[in-house]
Structures are given as structure tokens and as C-alpha cells.
Amino acid sequence: MACPGPRCIGAARTGVDSLRQPMPECSGRAPDPAYRERFIVYMKDTSIFKPLRPLFLASASPRRIAFLQVIGLDCSVLPPPDAAEPSPLPGEDPVAYVLRAAQAKACAILSDIPVSDPLPVTIAADTIVVLDGQILGKPGAPDRAYAMLRSLAGKTHTVITGCVIAGPNPAGSPHDLHSKSSVLHAFSVQSQVSMWDAPPELLHAYANSAEPLDKAGAYAAQGAGVALVRSINGSWSNVVGFPLAELVEALLRMHIIVPGGAN
């Protein structure tokens, strides 16, 4: 998989003081002011985990960021460009696609992450909705949102999230960030979501709101879209976009984080 070359990174620390850090030098390219706000570091006063390696989240999703904030896991947020998310290939298996999409997101930011000791780790995820074997993406427009919602109403569908934990290969060159060996671990989680047969008037009202337009399957289980959901069989956080228990389990097993509060 080909990955883009290095990009300049801006840095901002969220918090009381909102201190800004200077842009690093980038050989051959001028700093991009629009990119300055895309690199965010968030900190928590308390935490039940201690990272043993620097963590980076390849996501602009407020939901994924909030999940890590809730458990007090310190990491840096570096959203990949929108173009990093691939489209499904004809006939592609949904699990294979969602893992490929997550890997593409991780790959897109690896060259922006400074190599350090200990080596950094990148976390990326992608979530899709699958109905009768068909992948439902983000509608982008109210009419497409309504069509998706009508297809989901009164039925049970599957929500799949693919997660990739990536980083430099300790056994190879720390700068060889774009090889397949950069993927340290990949997994997917599935949840079954049943929706009641909501009337068209309700589906139209929801489709014409701002909420579903950028959501896979045209609904948000953590927002007003929860009114359409009758039941969830499996991980709720997976339906929202981040299978948190499985992610924490993997990070602990790989000795990337350990239990323990930040001092």
C-alpha cells in the first residue's frame, strides 16, 4: 500500500492554558496554516491506564476521541486526510474492507509521526453498516439518508468496526513506516442492531436533520438516532464507532498500556 509523503504538522495543546507549540521545520515545503489545528494533544488529570509508548489516534471522530478521554487514556490526535478512506471494491467482503480502510487511515499519518524511543503506536478504526451483505456508507445528503433509513427500518443489520494498531517495526528500520510489518495487530468487532419500523414521517424528519449525513448507515446510536434503535446485541461502543473493551484488551496484551493512574 502506497502512503503519502511527510506533511508538516501543527500542534496545539487543549486545556486551561491552550498553549500553542511551534510548527516544526519541514524540508522543501512551507507550513500549511490550515493543517495547524489538526494535531491535537489532550490530557486528563486522572487515568486508569499508563501508556508505555506514545499513542496517536488516526481519527477526526469526536466519538472516538471522547471514548479515549472517558477512560483517561492520553494520546495525540492526528486525523488522516479524507482521501485516505478507500471505497469498497466490487464484491469485497465487509470485514476485509473495514480492516483495509482502517489500515489506510493509519498508513496516511505514519509519516507525520516523529520516531521516538520508545517507538510510537498509531490506532486507527473504521466503522461500517451492513444490511443483507451490502455495505451502507455515509449518505451525505438527506434523500440518501432517508433511503438508507427506510431500508433499515423494521430489520436487523450488522455494524462492523475494524481496528488497526500500527507502528514502526522494532525488528527493522524505525523509519520503515509504510511496510505491512507496520501493522502490529488488526481485528474487527461485530454488533447486531435491530430497528423498529418507524413511520416515514419520523424517518424524513431525522434524515433532514444534520446528524445522519456523516454517519455510516445514516444514524447515530449515541444521538437522536437512538430513537430508531429497538435493541443492540453486542458492543454498544462498537456501534458508536470504537469497540473499546476489545481495544483496551489488545493494548494491554501487547504491553502498550498498563493499568495505573497518571501521577
C-alpha positions as CSV (number, residue, x, y, z in Angstrom):
1,M,0.0,0.0,0.0
2,A,1.5,3.3,-1.1
3,C,1.4,6.0,1.5
4,P,1.7,9.8,1.1
5,G,5.0,11.5,1.9
6,P,5.6,13.6,5.0
7,R,3.4,16.6,5.8
8,C,4.1,19.5,8.1
9,I,2.4,19.2,11.5
10,G,1.0,21.9,13.6
11,A,0.5,21.2,17.3
12,A,-2.0,22.6,19.9
13,R,-2.5,21.5,23.5
14,T,-6.0,21.6,24.7
15,G,-6.5,22.6,28.3
16,V,-6.8,25.6,30.6
17,D,-3.8,27.5,29.1
18,S,-4.4,26.4,25.4
19,L,-0.7,26.8,24.8
20,R,0.4,26.6,21.2
21,Q,3.6,24.8,20.2
22,P,5.7,26.0,17.3
23,M,5.4,24.3,13.9
24,P,8.4,22.0,13.2
25,E,10.6,22.7,10.2
26,C,9.6,20.8,7.1
27,S,12.2,20.5,4.4
28,G,11.1,21.7,1.0
29,R,7.6,22.7,2.0
30,A,6.1,25.7,3.7
31,P,4.0,25.1,6.8
32,D,0.3,24.8,6.0
33,P,-1.7,27.0,8.3
34,A,-4.9,25.0,7.7
35,Y,-3.2,21.9,9.0
36,R,-2.1,23.7,12.2
37,E,-5.3,22.8,14.1
38,R,-5.4,19.1,13.0
39,F,-2.8,18.0,15.5
40,I,-4.2,18.0,19.0
41,V,-2.9,16.6,22.3
42,Y,-5.4,16.1,25.0
43,M,-4.6,15.3,28.6
44,K,-6.6,14.1,31.6
45,D,-5.8,14.8,35.3
46,T,-6.7,11.2,36.2
47,S,-6.3,7.9,34.3
48,I,-6.7,4.2,34.9
49,F,-4.1,3.5,32.3
50,K,-0.5,4.4,31.8
51,P,0.8,4.3,28.2
52,L,4.3,2.7,27.8
53,R,4.6,4.1,24.3
54,P,3.5,7.4,22.7
55,L,-0.1,6.9,21.3
56,F,-1.6,8.5,18.2
57,L,-5.2,8.3,17.2
58,A,-5.7,8.5,13.4
59,S,-9.2,9.9,13.5
60,A,-11.2,13.1,13.5
61,S,-14.2,11.4,15.0
62,P,-15.4,13.2,18.2
63,R,-16.8,9.9,19.3
64,R,-13.6,8.0,19.2
65,I,-11.7,10.9,20.8
66,A,-14.4,11.1,23.6
67,F,-14.1,7.4,24.3
68,L,-10.4,7.7,25.0
69,Q,-11.0,10.8,27.0
70,V,-13.6,9.0,29.1
71,I,-11.1,6.3,30.2
72,G,-8.4,8.9,30.6
73,L,-6.0,7.4,28.0
74,D,-3.6,10.1,27.0
75,C,-2.8,10.2,23.3
76,S,-2.3,12.6,20.4
77,V,-5.0,13.0,17.7
78,L,-3.8,13.3,14.1
79,P,-6.7,13.0,11.7
80,P,-5.9,11.4,8.3
81,P,-7.0,13.3,5.2
82,D,-10.5,12.5,3.9
83,A,-8.9,10.9,0.8
84,A,-7.2,8.3,2.9
85,E,-10.5,6.3,3.3
86,P,-10.9,3.9,0.4
87,S,-14.1,2.8,-1.3
88,P,-15.2,-0.8,-1.2
89,L,-14.1,-2.9,-4.1
90,P,-16.8,-4.8,-6.1
91,G,-17.7,-7.9,-4.2
92,E,-15.3,-7.1,-1.3
93,D,-16.0,-8.9,1.9
94,P,-17.2,-6.3,4.5
95,V,-14.7,-7.4,7.2
96,A,-11.8,-7.3,4.7
97,Y,-12.9,-3.8,3.5
98,V,-13.2,-2.3,7.0
99,L,-9.8,-3.6,8.0
100,R,-8.3,-2.3,4.8
101,A,-9.9,1.1,5.4
102,A,-8.6,1.2,9.0
103,Q,-5.1,0.3,7.7
104,A,-5.3,3.0,5.1
105,K,-6.1,5.6,7.8
106,A,-3.1,4.5,9.9
107,C,-0.8,4.5,6.9
108,A,-1.8,8.0,6.0
109,I,-0.5,9.6,9.2
110,L,2.6,7.4,9.9
111,S,5.0,9.6,8.1
112,D,3.8,12.6,10.2
113,I,4.7,10.9,13.5
114,P,8.2,11.5,14.8
115,V,10.1,8.4,15.6
116,S,11.0,8.2,19.3
117,D,12.2,5.9,21.9
118,P,10.0,4.1,22.9
119,L,8.5,3.7,19.5
120,P,5.1,5.4,18.9
121,V,1.9,3.5,18.3
122,T,-0.9,4.5,16.0
123,I,-4.5,3.5,16.5
124,A,-7.0,3.7,13.6
125,A,-10.6,2.5,13.1
126,D,-13.3,2.4,10.5
127,T,-17.0,1.5,11.1
128,I,-19.5,0.3,8.5
129,V,-23.1,-0.8,8.5
130,V,-24.0,-3.9,6.6
131,L,-27.5,-5.0,5.5
132,D,-28.1,-8.2,3.6
133,G,-24.4,-8.2,2.6
134,Q,-24.5,-4.6,1.3
135,I,-22.2,-2.0,2.8
136,L,-24.0,1.2,3.7
137,G,-21.7,4.2,3.8
138,K,-22.3,7.8,4.8
139,P,-25.3,9.2,3.0
140,G,-24.0,12.8,2.6
141,A,-27.5,14.1,1.6
142,P,-31.0,13.9,3.2
143,D,-32.6,11.9,0.3
144,R,-29.9,9.2,0.5
145,A,-30.2,9.2,4.3
146,Y,-33.9,8.6,4.1
147,A,-33.4,5.8,1.6
148,M,-30.9,4.1,4.0
149,L,-33.2,4.6,7.0
150,R,-36.2,3.1,5.1
151,S,-34.1,0.0,4.2
152,L,-33.0,-0.4,7.8
153,A,-36.5,0.1,9.4
154,G,-38.0,-3.0,10.9
155,K,-34.9,-5.1,10.2
156,T,-31.7,-6.2,12.0
157,H,-28.4,-5.1,10.5
158,T,-24.7,-5.6,11.4
159,V,-22.3,-2.9,12.5
160,I,-18.6,-3.8,11.9
161,T,-15.6,-1.8,13.2
162,G,-12.1,-2.6,12.0
163,C,-9.3,-1.5,14.3
164,V,-5.6,-1.4,13.4
165,I,-2.7,-0.9,15.8
166,A,0.3,0.2,13.9
167,G,3.8,1.5,14.4
168,P,7.5,1.1,13.4
169,N,8.7,-2.4,13.3
170,P,11.1,-2.9,16.2
171,A,12.9,-5.6,14.3
172,G,13.6,-3.4,11.3
173,S,14.4,0.1,10.5
174,P,12.4,2.6,12.7
175,H,11.9,4.7,9.6
176,D,10.3,2.0,7.5
177,L,6.8,3.0,8.4
178,H,4.9,2.1,5.3
179,S,5.5,-1.7,5.1
180,K,2.9,-4.3,6.0
181,S,5.1,-5.0,9.1
182,S,3.9,-1.6,10.4
183,V,0.6,-3.3,11.3
184,L,1.2,-4.7,14.8
185,H,-2.3,-6.0,15.3
186,A,-5.7,-5.8,13.4
187,F,-9.1,-7.0,14.5
188,S,-12.8,-6.5,13.8
189,V,-15.9,-6.5,16.1
190,Q,-19.5,-7.0,15.0
191,S,-22.7,-6.0,16.7
192,Q,-26.3,-6.7,15.6
193,V,-28.7,-3.7,15.7
194,S,-32.4,-4.1,15.4
195,M,-34.6,-1.1,14.4
196,W,-38.3,-0.8,14.8
197,D,-40.4,0.0,11.8
198,A,-40.6,3.8,12.3
199,P,-43.1,5.8,10.2
200,P,-41.9,7.6,7.1
201,E,-42.7,11.0,8.8
202,L,-40.2,10.3,11.6
203,L,-37.5,9.0,9.1
204,H,-38.0,12.1,7.0
205,A,-37.6,14.4,10.0
206,Y,-34.4,12.6,11.1
207,A,-33.0,12.4,7.6
208,N,-33.4,16.2,7.2
209,S,-31.5,16.9,10.4
210,A,-27.7,17.3,10.3
211,E,-27.0,14.3,12.4
212,P,-27.2,11.3,9.9
213,L,-25.4,12.8,6.9
214,D,-21.9,11.9,8.0
215,K,-22.8,8.6,9.8
216,A,-22.4,5.1,8.3
217,G,-25.9,3.8,7.8
218,A,-27.4,7.3,8.3
219,Y,-27.9,7.1,12.0
220,A,-26.1,7.8,15.3
221,A,-26.8,5.5,18.1
222,Q,-25.3,8.0,20.5
223,G,-27.5,10.8,19.3
224,A,-31.1,11.3,18.2
225,G,-30.8,8.2,16.1
226,V,-31.1,6.1,19.2
227,A,-34.9,6.6,19.0
228,L,-34.9,4.4,15.9
229,V,-33.0,1.5,17.7
230,R,-35.0,-1.2,19.4
231,S,-32.1,-3.3,20.6
232,I,-28.3,-3.9,20.3
233,N,-26.8,-7.4,20.5
234,G,-23.1,-6.9,21.2
235,S,-20.9,-4.0,21.9
236,W,-22.6,-0.6,22.2
237,S,-19.3,1.3,21.8
238,N,-18.7,-0.7,18.6
239,V,-22.0,0.6,17.2
240,V,-20.9,4.1,18.1
241,G,-17.6,3.6,16.3
242,F,-15.0,2.2,18.7
243,P,-15.1,-1.3,20.3
244,L,-13.4,0.0,23.5
245,A,-13.2,-3.2,25.5
246,E,-11.6,-5.1,22.7
247,L,-9.2,-2.2,22.0
248,V,-8.1,-1.9,25.6
249,E,-7.7,-5.7,25.8
250,A,-5.4,-5.7,22.8
251,L,-3.3,-2.7,24.1
252,L,-2.9,-4.4,27.5
253,R,-2.0,-7.7,25.9
254,M,0.6,-6.1,23.7
255,H,2.1,-4.2,26.7
256,I,1.4,-0.8,25.0
257,I,-0.5,0.3,28.1
258,V,-0.7,-0.9,31.6
259,P,-3.2,-0.3,34.4
260,G,-2.2,2.6,36.6
261,G,-3.2,6.2,37.2
262,A,-1.1,9.1,35.9
263,N,0.8,10.9,38.6
